[in-house]
């Protein structure tokens, strides 16, 4: 497979001398890594005729036939093109020769270059190649080879002749190519290099393109101004020149032109409003009239969207008065908004055939370029200046739609759906929260009269789009729905989880999940475990059953609901066991082919939640959980399902934490895998496994800290010198602020667990007096950068013990500077001590693919305080200093005055006063 640069047309750009760059002879080695299949026989390639459409008949048997396969895509492409016979002649020798252009054989390469050089002199060769480059539906490999050949072999392209060309097939080919080049200016970020390219393009293209436009427009105006006979002649000429088609194809082309005009006038409104304003009224009137017609057609999507976008732009500008009249607002609502918001056949098809895309558009806001959404955006734009009028008109339309539904519910159900969609889409989100509000209807009355009947309907599969709209309304306005009303309807929402419609059971799951997140004033959760317990078993049963429905096997909305329910409910043994078995079954299935990262993450979070909440409450469940989970986790490791490695290690760590010594044998088997070198090369395994690299320093120290905290010194002493050597080498060769802070914490933990004497002696055993060097150059200067309450407590206590147990008054400067750093750490707020450190990543470590580590929130360990016996590090500091100074009166006040900053001296004095301690 080729590895191709995404911006292919640069080769064409160079030929047109648009971008000022030296001419480069691009060869196959610069473009791709593709290797042409070796021909079955050397004679096979010789049977290609530059005047024939394919291989010689005698070469279509056995092996040579297989060699034809690389050319099949060219033949299929050529067969699809609606070109005249004379336009296809150059393509006869394009397709085999262009493929051979990338051959690794010098002989074949030479032959192909000679053939292409000969082909370049034939008529329409440049047009054939240009069309290949500009056609987005063509395979990228074909476009790339065509672009390279165009750059290296096409001799002359003169835009000056473009305006005089009568062959509109050639003109359109060049214009299509130019369009593909200019598209980059629409979406790329502004840079000096991009502006230089844009200026050069404008200088070279603006004049010939304008001349083409004027010449074509003048030709059409001249012909239309003549007799009726001339009109027929003009129509025939235009059709022969492929300027347009008749029938539906012709309408589609005209609509594309109209949509492009709408996009351009929208740009004029945004960029050159003063120049454009004298034409604005005429354009608004024309676009308006056009919209009234096309809004009733289901096949003119792009024109409708771009036209409404233009009116929306105008409605939010200083020219909004064009929409101020009541009759205009009435016409907008009745003739533009309602027809475009009303469900269409393609909406129903998307609902049934691609529920994920439907939800993304309908619930997650990716429908910005759809009729329904853009029509509502027009109303929002007008409402910025005429809110009361818009509210009045839309409210009247909603009541009219509901009345129409009431007359014939079966036939007019789309009218009710339209009214629900308008209320939901035009709701405004309150600042600083998830609550929404609307002035169109009274939410409580609308919910009771319009939404509740749909939720109470016992037929969960009848009119599914209407049910989905009702569930969406419940979800959106969940904060306004009182708890008693919501609780009465929750069993009905649970029932919708068994609906066969993927959207319906997805919306039901999302509704329950969002309801459990609602909080009242003060941050208190509105729905508690007791509220959920009433229907917990039925809820979990329906959720897991939904994961067995076609196309919902990896439904992320259902799995997220499972995670949320497990986080709120009191999980009894009767619920926990079916849930862990169900999750293990799902895990085994997705291990075969992980494809939905969101679903996978919610699944592992659900497992972690179930372990934490069920096993902590009932430890007897641990063995049952291990029986269900360990085979799955072992399968992940044995089959090298790399995407799940980080999750598997976190769950294993969680299970190990819950177990008591001795661990079951299964864990020791898995532990053996952790010691394999290959496991440590996968960065996604952090922090359960650790790399010796800047990006994972912190996690490496987690492992070291665990060893230091849990093993006795007699156990680690044979290995401690190796640890110090590794740390000192890293400190010398590639130190970062993060690494130094982690080292200070590690040394502090070592000191409080194994004593200052063992710390000093073990470090100096590696290199004499290295401890004082580390203390002076790294510990003291970086102590003030430590953050986190436990880390601050640990390092301040360790540093206090160090100056009180190991450093003598003779090291007065070192002693004083250490105390100065301790006081800074304890007395100043974090924002005054720590400046944000933006570590520069080592890009060499991230080359290539590896599974990304994703932290499981519910699998995290609770931080344990290694100094639980010390409550207040500030009190520990002044008490220790008081006791120390009492043994050597008069020695320490002088050191403090000489080495502490004045602000820290004042802070230390304040601490002594607070704890009634005196340093003598």
Beta strands, then each sheet from edge to edge (+ up, - down):
strand 1: 428-429
strand 2: 436-437
sheet 1: 1+ 2-
end
